[in-house]
Amino acid sequence: MNILVTGANGQLGNEIQLVSKNSNSNYIFTDVCEGYQKLDITDIEAIRAEVIAKDIKCVINCAAWTNVELAETAGEIVEKLNATAPGNLATVMNEVGGLLVHISTDYVFGAEPYNTPCNEEQKGTPTGVYGLTKLHGEQNIIASGANHIIIRTAWLYSEFGNNFLKTMLNLTSNKPEIKVVFDQCGTPTYARDLA
């Protein structure tokens, strides 16, 4: 099977590259940075051409705007990457009878505290632009009619990129005492396990 992975240079994308080496499937890794095949996932025609040319039957969408704070002021690019692009991928997968595996976030639940596990049908209550645009992406996928899996993950950590775990390890190795606010609860997820 030919599998397209978007956002290949992120934490999860890098881990998928490692675990894919033990797979019988053929993976095509895309990202906007150097060293990767480029694919504009905000352009449905570009996606359609790539899927048809490479006979893609599955897309794993790891691409997203993930800077939560900057999302508040970055403008329409956040909606394009987090909502329009997943909808585009889903539409094309629906056209070819393929599967979209979409990585979403716990930020789709933010306006109300959920101190118990959420279920699949629970209504999203996002706070901020990041959570709202990720929820819009989920809604666009569902509306497309495509076969899909939406994975809501949180607090990814790995050896790649920046993450909370690496920040804490760096701080504790350089300072005898650190102070952090306690206004969030999360479930740190090792990106290799998710991959």
N, C-alpha and C positions, 0 to 999 in steps of 0.2 A: 504494500500500500504506500502511496505517496502522501506524505504529511508535510504541510506547510506550517512553520512556526514563525509567528511575528514577535517582535520585541526580543530577538534572540540574544541581545547583549545585556539584558537585565539579569537580575539574580536568578529568576526561574528559568529564563531562556538559556543561560549558561549551564545550569544544572541539567536541563533537558538535553543539551548538546553532549554532556558527559554520559548520561544514561542511554542515549540513543545509540551509542556505539555497540550496545549489546542487543540491538533490535534487528529484526529482519526487514523492517520497513525502511523506506527511503525518505530521509528528512531533508527539507529545504529550509534553511534558516535565513530570515530576513530581518533587517533593522535599518535605521536611518544613519548609523555611524559607519565609519570606514571599516572595511574588512568583511562586510556582509553584502549580500544581494539586496538591492533597494527595491521596495515595493510600497507605493503610496496607498495605504489602506483607507484613506479618505476618498479615494477615486475608485468608484465601483467598476468602471471599465478596465482599469489597470488590474484589479483583482480578478475580474472575469477572464481577461486575457491570460494571466498567469495560471489560473486554475485549469483552464482548458489546455494550454500549451503543455503543462506538466502533469496533466491527468490527476490533479489533487482530489483526494477523497476525504481528507480530514484537515481541518485547520485548528491549531492550538494558538489562541490569541493571548499572548503575554504582553502585547503592546498596550500602553496607556500613558496618560498624563498622571504621574504619581506624586508630584510635589504638592502636597495638600495645602500648604500655606500660600504658595505662589498661584495656585489655581484661583484664588479669590480675585486676583487682579489681572490674570493672563489673557482674559477675553475669550473669544469664540473658539480658539484652538482647543481648549479643554473639552468643550462639547463635541467638537469634530473628532477628537481622538478617543474619547471615552464613550460616546454615544453613537455618532454617525458611523464611525469605522466598524464597530461591532455589528451594527445593522447591515452594513455593506457586506461584510464577511458572511453573515447569516443568509442574506438574500442569495448570494452566489452559491453557497453550500446547498441551499434549498433547490436551486436550479439544477444542480448536478447530482442531487440525492446523497450529498455528503454529510459529514458531521462537523459541527463547530463545538470545540471545547473552549470556553471563555473563562478567563480568570477575572473574578470580581473581588469584592472587598466587604469587610464587615462595616465599612463606613456607610453602606446603604441603610444601616440601622444606627442612627446617632442622636436623633432628637429626643428619644425616650430611652431611659436606661433599661436594658434587658439583662437581668441578672440570672437568667436561665437560658438554656440553649434555645436558639431560634429554629423554627421549622421552615420548610421550603415555601409554604404558602403565606408566611407572615408578611404583612404589609410593610414595605420599606418606609422608613422615617428618617431620611438623611438630613444631616446638617452640612451646610457649606456647599460650595460649588463642586468639589471633588466627589462627595457622596451622592449629590444629586445627579451629576453627569454619569456616574457609574450605574446608578439606578436606571437612568434613561437608556443606557446601553443594554441592560438586561431586558428592559421593556421592548426595545427595538428587536432584539433577538427573538423573543417570544412571539412578537407580532409577525415576524417573517415566515413562521411556519416551518422553519428548518429543524432538522434533528439537532439537538444541542444538549450540552451539559454546561451548567453554570456553576463554577466553584467559587465560593466566597471564602477567601482566606484572609489572614491577618498577620501583621508583624513579621513578614518574611525575613529570614536571616540566612546568610551563607558566607562563603569566603569572598564572594563577588560583590562589588558595589558598596554603598553605604547602608547601614542598618543600625537599629537600636542596640543589638548585642555588641557589635564592633565598637560603637560609641562608648558603651558602658565598660567594656574591657579596656579601652584606651584610657578612659578617665580613671579607672581604679588602678591602673598600672602607673599613672603619673601623679596621682593625688592621694594623700593619706585619708581624706574624707571627701565624700561627694554628697550634694543635696539635689534631690529631684522632686518634682511635684508629683502628687498622687491624684491625678484627675482622670486617669484612664485605666481601664482594665483590658487586657487582651490575651490572646492565645498565640504566643510566638510559634511560628511554623518554620521548620527547617526546609529550605527550598529543595534540597535533594530528596527528602521524603515526598514532597508534593510532586516533584518531577517523576 
